């Protein structure tokens, strides 16, 4: 629709909002991997799942830092 501008909360750019949305997705993936690790009987796989969860948490944190609210 021509002439319609998109509104962003608190003056955030669409790029900042996209970063925060991606951070939320990464946190969901981290939580899912953590749950998988809780029930994984093979120690090496459990450890790797927890490492991946930590990696996703770090990615989310970095995105949130670069996209302050």
WOKA-V463077 format. One record per pair of residues at least 24 apart in sequence whose C-alpha atoms are under 6 Angstrom apart, sorted by sequence separation. I is the first residue (numbers start at 0). J is the second residue. If there is no record, write none. Layout:
i:I j:J
i:I j:J
This chain:
i:29 j:55
i:25 j:55
i:26 j:56
i:25 j:59
i:22 j:59
i:22 j:62
i:18 j:62
i:19 j:63
i:15 j:66
